[in-house]
Amino acid sequence: MTQRSLRDLIAIEAYSVEQFGRRVANQYLDKLESGINRIKENPDLLREEPPFHASLKSYRIEKHVLVCETGVRGKIIVLTLLHGSMDIPARLAELEPALVMEVAMLLKKLK
């Protein structure tokens, strides 16, 4: 997971606690964690997000969409979590330059 995706999780947790209480927030975070583990075990569940880079794929978990980088040998990197009510293609177009830079930095660290 990237720093961005960790910040997204923190924001999701804060919002969920405020809106629904700690118990419901914890249940939702557990579902997100289970979904992340599911795609690690079954990367074929990820789907492409055209017109973006072919290694940029997504997976819906409840009300959120995980955006992942799959172009790193044998690894799935969660780049960000977006709420499903967003215009996902527009938000990805906005984020794409920053996501590309984040992936490049991660690749340097992984070498």
C-alpha positions in Angstrom: 0.0 0.0 0.0 1.1 3.5 -0.8 1.1 6.5 1.6 -1.8 7.8 -0.4 -3.8 4.6 0.2 -3.0 4.6 3.9 -4.2 8.2 4.1 -7.4 7.1 2.3 -8.0 4.4 4.8 -7.5 6.8 7.7 -10.0 9.2 6.1 -12.5 6.4 5.5 -12.1 5.3 9.2 -12.6 8.8 10.5 -15.7 9.4 8.4 -17.2 6.0 9.2 -16.7 6.5 13.0 -18.2 10.0 12.8 -21.2 8.8 10.7 -21.9 5.3 11.9 -19.9 4.7 15.2 -16.8 2.7 16.0 -18.3 -0.8 15.7 -19.7 -0.2 12.2 -16.4 1.5 11.2 -14.4 -1.5 12.3 -16.7 -3.8 10.4 -16.2 -1.8 7.3 -12.4 -1.6 7.7 -12.4 -5.4 8.1 -14.3 -5.8 4.8 -11.8 -3.6 3.1 -8.9 -5.6 4.5 -10.6 -8.8 3.5 -11.0 -7.4 -0.1 -7.3 -6.5 -0.2 -6.4 -10.0 0.9 -8.8 -11.4 -1.7 -7.1 -9.6 -4.6 -3.6 -10.7 -3.4 -4.8 -14.3 -3.6 -6.8 -13.8 -6.8 -5.3 -11.0 -8.9 -7.6 -12.0 -11.8 -10.4 -10.3 -9.9 -8.9 -6.9 -10.8 -10.3 -5.2 -13.8 -8.6 -2.8 -16.2 -9.5 0.9 -16.1 -9.3 2.1 -19.7 -8.2 4.6 -21.0 -5.5 4.5 -18.4 -2.2 2.5 -18.2 -2.8 -1.2 -18.7 -1.2 -2.0 -15.3 -3.7 0.2 -13.5 -6.6 -2.0 -12.3 -9.4 -1.7 -9.9 -11.5 -3.8 -7.6 -14.8 -2.7 -5.8 -15.2 -3.5 -2.2 -18.6 -2.4 -0.7 -18.8 1.4 -1.5 -15.1 1.9 -2.4 -12.9 1.1 -5.4 -9.3 0.0 -4.9 -7.0 1.3 -7.6 -4.0 -0.9 -7.9 -0.7 -1.0 -9.9 -0.1 -4.5 -11.2 3.0 -3.8 -13.4 5.5 -4.7 -10.7 6.6 -8.3 -11.0 4.3 -10.5 -8.8 3.1 -7.6 -6.7 -0.2 -5.7 -6.4 0.2 -2.2 -5.0 -2.9 -0.5 -3.7 -2.5 3.1 -4.9 -5.7 4.7 -3.6 -9.2 4.0 -2.5 -12.0 6.0 -4.1 -15.6 6.2 -3.1 -17.9 4.6 -5.6 -20.1 7.7 -5.8 -17.1 9.6 -7.4 -16.7 10.0 -11.1 -13.9 7.3 -11.1 -12.6 8.0 -14.6 -12.4 11.7 -14.0 -10.7 11.3 -10.6 -8.2 8.8 -12.0 -7.4 11.2 -14.8 -6.8 13.9 -12.2 -4.7 11.5 -10.1 -2.8 9.7 -12.8 0.3 11.9 -13.0 0.8 11.7 -9.2 0.1 7.9 -9.2 2.7 7.4 -12.0 5.3 9.3 -9.9 4.4 7.2 -6.8 4.8 4.0 -8.7 8.2 5.1 -10.1 9.4 5.9 -6.6 8.2 2.5 -5.3 9.9 0.7 -8.2 13.2 2.4 -7.2 12.7 1.3 -3.5 11.9 -2.3 -4.6 15.1 -2.7 -6.6 
